[in-house]
Amino acid sequence: MTARMTVWILVAVLFFYLVVAGAQAVTLIGSGEPIAMGLGIGILILPIIGLWIIWREMQFGFGVQKMARELESEGGLPVDDLPRSEGGSVDRAAADAQFAIVEQATRADPGNWRAWFRVAAAYDAAGDRKRARAAMRYALGVYQGKIPMDSYPPE
């Protein structure tokens, strides 16, 4: 099963759960009892937050996929060719060296989403998922025109 199929199955299961929780919340709110109504309102807030998170993450995923396809068509998609240990972990020195190269290119052109995409890939290869995600969100914002190209990049 592909990662994409797994994501869609998980989204469907979560969506079903949120619908069931929302229905229970409506039932509790309709009971007329103050405690049940308060509980129902609390339960109703959770599915709303859950749906918003799903929507946000799906938009992020679709945006990254669109950028990756564009980079691939241009022949500029980062290649994961870093040396790995027998256990599969990336050689830290090689990842640091690759990161220094892409970071220098990004500093030279901070408004280039392609450069930020490569920085995100380098962070990911180095195992820094938090910074990888932040860099990819920045790249997506520049790509979509939501972040001005001359804005200060994230730390």
C-alpha positions in Angstrom: 0.0 0.0 0.0 1.4 3.4 -1.0 1.8 6.3 1.5 -0.8 8.2 -0.4 -3.4 5.4 0.0 -2.5 5.1 3.7 -3.1 8.9 4.2 -6.5 8.7 2.4 -7.6 5.7 4.5 -6.5 7.5 7.7 -8.3 10.7 6.7 -11.5 8.7 6.0 -11.3 6.9 9.3 -10.7 10.2 11.2 -13.5 11.9 9.3 -15.8 9.1 10.3 -14.8 9.4 13.9 -15.3 13.2 13.8 -18.8 12.8 12.3 -19.7 10.2 15.0 -18.3 12.5 17.7 -20.2 15.5 16.2 -23.4 13.5 16.2 -23.0 12.6 19.8 -22.3 16.2 20.6 -25.5 17.3 18.9 -27.4 14.7 20.9 -25.9 15.9 24.2 -26.7 19.6 23.3 -30.3 18.6 22.5 -30.8 16.9 25.8 -31.6 20.2 27.6 -29.5 19.3 30.7 -26.9 22.0 31.4 -24.0 19.5 32.1 -24.8 17.4 29.0 -25.1 20.6 26.9 -21.7 21.8 28.2 -20.1 18.5 27.4 -21.8 18.5 24.0 -20.4 21.9 23.2 -16.9 20.7 24.2 -17.2 17.6 22.1 -18.4 19.6 19.2 -15.4 21.9 19.3 -13.0 18.9 18.9 -14.4 17.7 15.5 -14.3 21.3 14.2 -10.6 21.6 15.2 -9.9 18.2 13.8 -11.5 19.1 10.4 -9.5 22.3 10.3 -6.2 20.4 11.0 -7.0 17.8 8.3 -7.8 20.6 5.8 -4.6 22.5 6.6 -2.4 19.4 6.4 -4.0 18.2 3.2 -3.5 21.7 1.6 0.2 21.6 2.7 0.6 18.1 1.2 -1.0 19.0 -2.1 1.1 22.2 -2.3 4.4 20.4 -1.6 3.4 17.8 -4.2 2.8 20.5 -6.7 6.1 22.1 -6.0 7.9 18.7 -6.3 6.3 18.0 -9.6 7.4 21.3 -11.0 10.9 20.8 -9.7 11.0 17.3 -11.2 9.8 18.6 -14.6 12.7 21.2 -14.4 15.2 18.5 -13.4 15.8 20.3 -10.1 14.3 17.9 -7.6 16.8 17.1 -4.8 18.3 13.6 -5.0 18.8 11.6 -1.9 22.3 10.3 -2.6 23.9 10.7 0.8 25.9 7.9 2.2 24.2 5.8 4.8 25.2 3.4 7.6 24.3 -0.3 7.5 21.3 0.7 9.7 20.1 3.2 7.1 20.9 6.4 8.9 22.4 9.2 6.9 26.1 10.0 7.4 25.9 13.2 9.5 29.1 14.8 8.0 27.7 14.3 4.5 24.3 15.7 5.5 26.0 18.7 7.1 28.1 19.3 4.0 25.1 19.1 1.7 23.2 21.4 4.0 26.0 24.0 3.8 25.8 24.0 0.0 22.0 24.5 -0.2 22.0 27.0 2.7 24.5 29.1 0.9 22.4 29.1 -2.3 19.3 30.1 -0.3 21.2 33.0 1.4 22.1 34.2 -2.1 18.5 34.1 -3.2 16.1 34.0 -0.2 13.0 34.7 -2.3 13.5 31.5 -4.3 11.0 28.8 -3.3 13.2 26.2 -5.1 16.1 27.0 -2.8 13.9 26.7 0.2 12.5 23.4 -1.0 16.1 22.1 -1.2 16.8 23.5 2.3 13.8 21.6 3.6 15.0 18.4 1.9 18.5 18.9 3.5 17.0 19.5 6.9 15.0 16.3 6.5 18.0 14.3 5.4 19.8 15.6 8.5 16.9 14.4 10.7 15.7 17.8 11.7 12.0 17.4 10.9 10.8 20.6 12.7 13.1 22.9 10.6 12.4 20.8 7.5 8.7 21.5 7.9 9.2 25.2 8.6 11.4 25.6 5.6 8.9 23.7 3.4 6.0 25.9 4.7 8.1 29.0 3.9 8.8 27.6 0.4 5.1 26.9 -0.1 4.2 30.4 1.0 6.6 32.0 -1.4 5.5 29.6 -4.2 1.8 30.5 -3.6 2.6 34.2 -3.4 1.4 34.4 0.3 4.9 35.4 1.5 6.6 38.3 -0.3 9.8 37.3 -2.0 11.7 40.0 -0.2 10.5 39.0 3.3 12.8 37.9 5.9 13.2 34.1 5.8 12.4 31.9 8.9 15.1 30.9 11.3 
